[in-house]
């Protein structure tokens, strides 16, 4: 009969290993060697296996430590197929799990084709293996009488089990930390926001990409987002390590567009103002100020060269842009937006280069017009 011992790519595997592997006992292992490895050839064969297993376990431990450094502070899954965390851990330390499984079976008294009966479950096998920490054993009071090859084997086994215990402990720490983060709404929100930063900047600054995304948004997208917003904390917990990097990128891109549009901002306004705290300011104050400027011929102005028309002073528009809470990355978007809004105004818009020059060279005047804009916004 063959002993039943299976480790799946799930949390149960790490729970079992975490329960039965730590606290390796040299005396218990000695008892197992006395029962199962009955001759020099058996001991030397197992020692040879351990010499191969030790560097593999060290490599697994090194890879696991690298994974642990950033894994739980990266919101989407690291895997394109969105494997679960236990599955990814299993793949990372696969060599260690395979070898420890065989070693556990090696130290099971009944794991022999000649033995009567068998251990019918993984848990029962772990309880019976003399390599595990819960198995009763008879202590040998004369260990010094064992030959040198047994002592060498015990030295290798102790070295191996120390590495395996580190691997299992590190895996459990990663899983426990993941659960703590999932249960901490504020920390999970922070991790999500940090992971979104670069993607949001790319989405905002790449107009072409944003344009493509905007054309794919439907009323169903908006309705879905409204429903999600009602329980955003639960959704954030569900998607943590359960969304592929590509799907996460798409979600962030859509959120950037819908963040403003679902709050009654236009597509153009959504490109310029991406912070939720600005939405009401834009809808109430910015729009009113622009409307007041359209029919106002008394704004600071200069005569357009070779023309009878007048244009608003560049420094005035630069000042307005700052008052409107426009970030540096969105200056051009804002100027294009304002140019479109003032296309039928009594005064023309100044040129882009003039506005940027005024912004850089006339800092002292930038805030001097803020009272005008506040007055426009309150009309």
C-alpha positions as CSV (number, residue, x, y, z in Angstrom):
1,X,0.0,0.0,0.0
2,X,1.2,3.5,-0.8
3,X,0.8,6.4,1.7
4,X,-1.6,9.2,0.7
5,X,0.1,12.6,0.8
6,X,-1.1,15.3,-1.6
7,X,-0.3,19.1,-1.5
8,X,-2.6,21.2,-3.7
9,X,-2.0,24.8,-4.9
10,X,-4.2,26.2,-2.2
11,X,-4.2,27.7,1.3
12,X,-4.8,24.4,3.0
13,X,-1.3,23.2,1.8
14,X,0.4,26.1,3.5
15,X,-1.8,25.8,6.6
16,X,-0.8,22.1,7.0
17,X,2.9,22.7,6.3
18,X,2.9,25.6,8.7
19,X,1.3,23.3,11.4
20,X,3.4,20.2,11.0
21,X,6.9,21.3,9.6
22,X,8.3,23.9,12.1
23,X,10.2,22.8,15.2
24,X,12.2,20.0,13.6
25,X,13.4,17.5,16.3
26,X,16.7,15.8,15.7
27,X,15.8,13.0,18.2
28,X,12.5,12.3,16.4
29,X,14.3,12.2,13.0
30,X,16.9,9.7,14.6
31,X,14.0,7.5,15.5
32,X,12.7,7.6,12.0
33,X,16.1,6.7,10.5
34,X,16.2,3.7,12.9
35,X,12.8,2.5,11.7
36,X,13.0,3.3,7.9
37,X,16.6,3.7,6.8
38,X,17.9,0.3,8.0
39,X,21.2,0.1,6.2
40,X,24.2,2.2,5.0
41,X,23.0,2.2,1.4
42,X,19.6,3.6,2.4
43,X,21.2,6.4,4.5
44,X,23.7,7.3,1.8
45,X,21.0,7.3,-0.9
46,X,18.8,9.7,1.1
47,X,21.8,11.9,2.0
48,X,22.5,12.2,-1.8
49,X,18.9,13.3,-2.3
50,X,19.3,15.9,0.4
51,X,22.5,17.3,-1.1
52,X,20.5,18.0,-4.3
53,X,17.5,19.3,-2.4
54,X,19.4,21.8,-0.2
55,X,20.5,24.2,-3.0
56,X,17.1,23.9,-4.6
57,X,15.4,24.9,-1.3
58,X,17.9,27.8,-0.9
59,X,17.0,29.0,-4.4
60,X,13.3,28.7,-3.6
61,X,13.8,30.7,-0.4
62,X,15.7,33.4,-2.3
63,X,13.0,33.7,-4.9
64,X,10.3,33.7,-2.2
65,X,12.0,36.6,-0.4
66,X,12.1,38.6,-3.6
67,X,8.4,37.9,-4.2
68,X,7.6,38.9,-0.6
69,X,9.3,42.3,-0.9
70,X,6.7,43.9,-3.1
71,X,3.9,41.3,-3.7
72,X,1.4,42.4,-1.1
73,X,2.0,46.1,-1.9
74,X,1.2,45.6,-5.6
75,X,-2.6,45.7,-6.1
76,X,-3.2,43.6,-9.2
77,X,-2.1,40.0,-9.5
78,X,1.5,39.6,-10.7
79,X,0.4,36.8,-13.0
80,X,-1.2,37.4,-16.4
81,X,-3.6,34.4,-15.7
82,X,-4.5,35.9,-12.3
83,X,-3.4,32.9,-10.3
84,X,-4.4,32.9,-6.6
85,X,-1.7,33.8,-4.1
86,X,-1.3,30.2,-2.8
87,X,-1.0,29.0,-6.4
88,X,1.8,31.5,-7.1
89,X,3.5,30.6,-3.9
90,X,3.3,26.9,-4.8
91,X,4.9,27.6,-8.2
92,X,7.6,29.7,-6.5
93,X,8.6,26.9,-4.1
94,X,7.6,23.9,-6.1
95,X,10.9,22.1,-5.7
96,X,10.8,22.4,-1.9
97,X,7.2,21.2,-1.7
98,X,8.0,18.1,-3.9
99,X,11.1,17.2,-1.9
100,X,9.5,17.7,1.6
101,X,6.6,15.7,0.5
102,X,8.9,12.8,-0.4
103,X,10.9,13.2,2.8
104,X,7.7,13.2,4.9
105,X,6.7,9.9,3.3
106,X,10.2,8.5,3.8
107,X,9.7,8.9,7.5
108,X,6.3,7.3,7.6
109,X,6.5,3.8,9.2
110,X,4.0,2.3,6.8
111,X,5.1,3.9,3.6
112,X,6.3,0.6,2.1
113,X,5.0,-1.9,-0.5
114,X,5.6,-4.6,2.1
115,X,3.9,-2.8,5.0
116,X,0.3,-3.6,6.1
117,X,-2.3,-0.8,5.6
118,X,-1.7,2.8,4.6
119,X,-2.3,6.4,5.7
120,X,-5.5,7.3,3.8
121,X,-5.3,11.1,4.1
122,X,-2.7,13.9,4.0
123,X,-3.5,15.0,7.5
124,X,-3.2,11.5,8.9
125,X,0.1,11.0,7.1
126,X,1.5,14.2,8.6
127,X,0.5,13.1,12.1
128,X,2.4,9.8,11.6
129,X,5.6,10.9,9.9
130,X,8.6,11.1,12.2
131,X,9.8,14.1,10.3
132,X,6.8,16.2,11.5
133,X,6.5,17.9,14.8
134,X,3.4,16.1,16.3
135,X,4.4,12.5,15.9
136,X,5.1,10.4,19.1
137,X,8.4,8.7,19.2
138,X,10.8,6.7,21.4
139,X,14.0,8.7,22.2
140,X,17.3,6.9,21.6
141,X,19.4,7.2,24.7
142,X,22.6,6.1,22.9
143,X,22.9,8.3,19.8
144,X,26.7,8.2,20.0
145,X,26.6,4.6,19.0
146,X,25.3,5.4,15.5
147,X,27.8,5.1,12.7
148,X,29.3,8.2,11.0
149,X,27.2,8.0,7.9
150,X,24.0,8.3,10.1
151,X,25.5,11.4,11.9
152,X,26.3,12.9,8.5
153,X,22.8,12.3,7.4
154,X,21.4,14.0,10.4
155,X,23.6,17.0,9.8
156,X,22.3,17.3,6.2
157,X,18.7,16.7,7.3
158,X,19.0,19.4,10.0
159,X,20.4,21.9,7.4
160,X,17.6,21.0,5.0
161,X,14.8,21.2,7.5
162,X,16.0,24.7,8.7
163,X,15.7,26.0,5.1
164,X,12.4,24.3,4.6
165,X,11.1,25.9,7.8
166,X,12.2,29.3,6.6
167,X,10.4,28.7,3.3
168,X,7.2,27.7,5.0
169,X,7.4,30.5,7.6
170,X,8.0,33.1,4.9
171,X,5.1,31.8,2.8
172,X,2.8,31.9,5.8
173,X,3.9,35.4,6.6
174,X,3.1,36.5,3.1
175,X,-0.4,34.9,3.2
176,X,-1.1,36.4,6.6
177,X,0.0,39.8,5.6
178,X,-2.2,39.6,2.5
179,X,-5.2,38.9,4.6
180,X,-4.4,41.7,7.1
181,X,-4.1,44.1,4.2
182,X,-7.4,42.9,2.7
183,X,-9.1,43.5,6.0
184,X,-7.6,47.0,6.4
185,X,-9.7,49.3,4.1
186,X,-7.4,52.3,4.5
187,X,-4.2,50.5,3.8
188,X,-5.8,48.7,0.8
189,X,-7.0,52.0,-0.5
190,X,-3.5,53.4,-0.1
191,X,-1.9,50.5,-2.0
192,X,-4.5,50.8,-4.8
193,X,-3.9,54.5,-5.1
194,X,-0.1,54.1,-5.2
195,X,-0.3,51.4,-7.9
196,X,-2.7,53.7,-10.0
197,X,-0.4,56.7,-10.0
198,X,1.8,56.0,-13.0
199,X,-1.1,54.5,-14.9
200,X,-3.3,57.5,-14.3
201,X,-0.6,59.9,-15.3
202,X,-0.1,57.9,-18.5
203,X,-3.8,57.8,-19.2
204,X,-4.2,61.6,-18.6
205,X,-1.1,62.7,-20.6
206,X,-1.7,60.4,-23.5
207,X,-4.5,62.0,-25.3
208,X,-4.7,59.4,-28.0
209,X,-5.1,56.6,-25.5
210,X,-7.8,58.6,-23.7
211,X,-9.6,59.3,-26.9
212,X,-9.8,55.6,-27.7
213,X,-11.0,54.8,-24.3
214,X,-13.6,57.5,-24.4
215,X,-15.2,56.2,-27.5
216,X,-15.6,52.8,-25.9
217,X,-17.5,54.1,-22.8
218,X,-21.2,53.3,-22.8
219,X,-24.1,54.0,-20.5
220,X,-23.6,50.5,-19.1
221,X,-20.1,51.5,-18.1
222,X,-21.4,54.5,-16.2
223,X,-24.2,52.4,-14.5
224,X,-21.7,49.7,-13.5
225,X,-19.4,52.3,-12.0
226,X,-22.3,53.9,-10.0
227,X,-23.2,50.6,-8.6
228,X,-19.6,49.8,-7.7
229,X,-19.2,53.2,-6.0
230,X,-22.0,52.2,-3.5
231,X,-19.7,49.5,-2.1
232,X,-16.2,50.5,-3.2
233,X,-14.5,49.0,-0.1
234,X,-15.9,45.5,-0.8
235,X,-15.1,45.8,-4.5
236,X,-11.5,46.8,-3.6
237,X,-11.1,43.8,-1.3
238,X,-12.5,41.5,-4.0
239,X,-10.2,42.7,-6.8
240,X,-7.0,42.8,-4.6
241,X,-4.7,40.2,-6.2
242,X,-7.6,39.0,-8.3
243,X,-7.3,41.2,-11.4
244,X,-4.7,40.8,-14.1
245,X,-2.2,43.6,-14.7
246,X,-3.8,44.3,-18.1
247,X,-7.3,44.4,-16.8
248,X,-6.2,46.6,-14.0
249,X,-4.7,49.0,-16.5
250,X,-7.9,49.1,-18.6
251,X,-9.9,49.7,-15.4
252,X,-7.7,52.6,-14.3
253,X,-7.9,54.1,-17.8
254,X,-11.7,53.9,-17.8
255,X,-11.9,55.3,-14.3
256,X,-9.8,58.3,-15.3
257,X,-12.3,59.1,-18.0
258,X,-15.5,58.3,-16.0
259,X,-14.3,59.9,-12.8
260,X,-15.3,63.3,-14.2
261,X,-17.8,62.3,-16.8
262,X,-19.9,60.4,-14.3
263,X,-20.0,63.6,-12.2
264,X,-21.3,65.8,-15.1
265,X,-18.0,66.9,-16.5
266,X,-17.5,66.9,-20.2
267,X,-14.8,64.7,-21.9
268,X,-12.6,67.7,-22.2
269,X,-13.0,68.8,-18.6
270,X,-12.4,65.2,-17.5
271,X,-9.0,65.3,-19.2
272,X,-8.0,68.5,-17.4
273,X,-9.5,68.0,-13.9
274,X,-8.9,64.5,-12.5
275,X,-9.3,65.1,-8.8
276,X,-12.7,64.6,-7.3
277,X,-12.3,67.5,-5.0
278,X,-12.2,69.8,-8.1
279,X,-15.4,68.6,-9.7
280,X,-17.8,71.0,-7.9
281,X,-15.4,73.8,-8.3
282,X,-15.3,73.3,-12.1
283,X,-19.1,72.9,-12.5
284,X,-19.9,75.9,-10.3
285,X,-17.1,78.4,-10.5
286,X,-15.0,77.7,-13.6
287,X,-17.9,77.5,-15.9
288,X,-19.5,80.6,-14.5
289,X,-16.2,82.6,-14.8
290,X,-15.8,81.5,-18.5
291,X,-19.4,82.4,-19.2
292,X,-18.8,85.9,-17.8
293,X,-15.7,86.3,-19.8
294,X,-17.4,85.5,-23.1
295,X,-19.4,88.7,-23.2
296,X,-16.9,91.0,-21.4
297,X,-15.0,93.4,-23.6
298,X,-13.4,95.1,-20.6
299,X,-10.9,92.4,-19.8
300,X,-7.2,93.3,-19.9
301,X,-6.4,93.3,-23.6
302,X,-4.0,94.1,-26.3
303,X,-4.6,95.0,-30.0
304,X,-3.9,92.2,-32.4
305,X,-1.1,93.1,-34.8
306,X,-2.4,94.0,-38.3
307,X,-6.0,93.7,-37.1
308,X,-8.8,95.8,-35.7
309,X,-9.5,93.1,-33.1
310,X,-8.3,92.7,-29.5
311,X,-7.0,89.7,-27.6
312,X,-7.0,89.0,-23.9
313,X,-3.7,89.6,-22.3
314,X,-1.6,86.4,-22.1
315,X,-0.8,87.0,-18.4
316,X,-4.6,87.2,-17.7
317,X,-5.2,83.8,-19.2
318,X,-2.1,82.4,-17.4
319,X,-3.5,83.7,-14.1
320,X,-7.0,82.3,-14.9
321,X,-5.4,78.9,-15.6
322,X,-3.7,78.8,-12.2
323,X,-6.9,80.0,-10.5
324,X,-8.7,77.1,-12.2
325,X,-6.5,74.5,-10.4
326,X,-5.0,73.3,-13.7
327,X,-1.9,71.0,-13.3
328,X,1.2,71.6,-15.3
329,X,0.6,68.4,-17.3
330,X,-2.8,69.8,-18.5
331,X,-1.9,73.3,-19.5
332,X,-2.3,72.7,-23.2
333,X,-5.5,70.8,-22.7
334,X,-6.9,73.7,-20.7
335,X,-5.8,76.3,-23.3
336,X,-7.4,74.2,-26.1
337,X,-10.6,73.9,-23.9
338,X,-10.7,77.6,-23.1
339,X,-10.1,78.6,-26.8
340,X,-13.1,76.5,-27.8
341,X,-15.2,78.0,-25.0
342,X,-14.3,81.6,-26.1
343,X,-14.5,81.1,-29.8
344,X,-17.6,83.4,-30.0
345,X,-16.3,85.9,-27.3
346,X,-15.8,89.6,-27.8
347,X,-12.1,89.2,-27.3
348,X,-9.8,86.7,-28.9
349,X,-7.6,84.2,-27.1
350,X,-3.9,85.0,-27.0
351,X,-1.5,82.5,-28.5
352,X,-0.3,79.4,-26.6
353,X,3.4,80.5,-26.6
354,X,2.4,83.9,-25.2
355,X,0.5,82.4,-22.4
356,X,3.3,80.0,-21.5
357,X,5.8,82.9,-21.7
358,X,3.7,85.0,-19.3
359,X,3.3,82.1,-17.0
360,X,7.1,81.7,-16.7
361,X,8.1,85.4,-16.7
362,X,5.3,87.4,-15.0
363,X,4.9,85.4,-11.8
364,X,4.3,88.7,-9.8
365,X,1.1,89.4,-11.8
366,X,-0.3,85.8,-11.8
367,X,-2.3,86.1,-8.6
368,X,-3.3,89.8,-9.1
369,X,-6.4,88.9,-11.1
370,X,-7.8,86.3,-8.8
371,X,-10.4,88.7,-7.4
372,X,-11.8,89.2,-10.9
373,X,-12.3,85.5,-11.3
374,X,-14.0,85.1,-8.0
375,X,-16.3,87.9,-8.9
376,X,-17.1,86.3,-12.2
377,X,-17.8,83.0,-10.5
378,X,-20.2,84.5,-8.0
379,X,-22.3,86.3,-10.6
